[in-house]
Amino acid sequence: MPVFGGTKGPEYTENLYELERTFAKHLQNIKDLDYDILDVKITKWHDDYGQFFKEQCKSLEIMYQNIIALAFKNVSTVADAVEMLENFDSLAKRPLVRDYVHKKAAEMVYKLFKDEIKEVEETFDGHDKAGKGPPPMPFSHPQYGGLAIWARSLIVRIDKAKSAIEGLYFIPEHPHAKEAIDAYTKLRTALDNFIANTCFTNWKNEIEQIGDSQNIDSRLEVPVLIRAEHNQRDLPSSLSGNALFSKDKKSGLLESNFDSDLHKVMVEVAYWTKIQTLGFVTIPHHVSRLLQRKEQLRVLRENVMLIVRDYNTIIHTVNEGEKSLFKEHLDILDRTIAPGMGRHNWGS
């Protein structure tokens, strides 16, 4: 007896054992007949075997089909459905039962596969329709790389279902097989094109504004610190109304002077590197060189932010009256951080 998984598995197993016991009981009745079955003068054999026993076997076949139908009502994934079908196929010996498994039960599996494809297709097609906006993604995911990773997750989902369908080696060519595979192939192609021709192309068009390696190096040759009142960069429109990201232009405060466009590229390229390993895209060389310095620049940015936070905490803590009292100490502090606003840059 094959093993049926899930919470309903023991119930299916017991139903099949009950079917087996019922068949054995009917068979024993045939064995216990009190007459010679080869005696042509005795006509009771046609009633006992030809009618009663055969009718009971047909009833058992119908019961077996009902067990299969019940089992597939509680299956939610293609992989589980294929495993369930293989279990029932290994038990199906009579022609009527095998025919039911190879046609009706297999049709349930292909329907589940097509439903999975349709659900993924609706998710993909609906992500940019009016009123729905972009798909839900973690805030930390970049705009284009995050979309590509999301599309890749849909590919993994349908590939997993397709891999399970390929396990139907024991089922002859099914009428629904070609339709299901064609739907999968169409969706898979659309997802591949979305990653390579939409997300990646849009990102490449955006990074063209940054330029080549020489332009990237020039963006790094700026002081690591800047006074808040001298920083002319504005927040993105999506964050400008958020109080958490509002910029305090209070005189004397410090800010990190790392180029925001470069930071966006570094975040994006980390995600595109994962996509590149799958063969979808090829990242421009000058951007790959920037990724090689990602960890070095990350550590430097964090160290700069330690200085910024500590310095700004001091400025916020000291009021106007106390500034005159601690003027000498504040002047020493300003002279200490002065190299960060002049001599030290991100490329040094």
HELIX and SHEET records of a PDB file:
HELIX    1   1 GLY A    9  LYS A   31  1                                  23    
HELIX    2   2 LYS A   44  TRP A   45  1                                   2    
HELIX    3   3 HIS A   46  PHE A   53  3                                   8    
HELIX    4   4 LYS A   54  LYS A   73  1                                  20    
HELIX    5   5 VAL A   78  LEU A   91  1                                  14    
HELIX    6   6 PRO A   95  TYR A  100  1                                   6    
HELIX    7   7 VAL A  101  ALA A  105  3                                   5    
HELIX    8   8 ALA A  106  ASP A  125  1                                  20    
HELIX    9   9 GLN A  143  ILE A  165  1                                  23    
HELIX   10  10 ALA A  177  ASN A  193  1                                  17    
HELIX   11  11 PHE A  194  CYS A  199  3                                   6    
HELIX   12  12 PHE A  200  ILE A  207  1                                   8    
HELIX   13  13 SER A  213  LEU A  220  1                                   8    
HELIX   14  14 ALA A  228  HIS A  230  5                                   3    
HELIX   15  15 SER A  237  SER A  240  1                                   4    
HELIX   16  16 ALA A  243  PHE A  245  5                                   3    
HELIX   17  17 SER A  260  GLN A  276  1                                  17    
HELIX   18  18 HIS A  285  GLN A  292  1                                   8    
HELIX   19  19 LYS A  294  THR A  317  1                                  24    
HELIX   20  20 GLU A  320  LEU A  325  1                                   6    
HELIX   21  21 LYS A  327  ILE A  337  1                                  11    
HELIX   22  22 ALA A  338  MET A  341  5                                   4    
SHEET    1   A 2 LEU A 225  ARG A 227  0                                        
SHEET    2   A 2 LEU A 254  SER A 256 -1                                        
END                                                                             
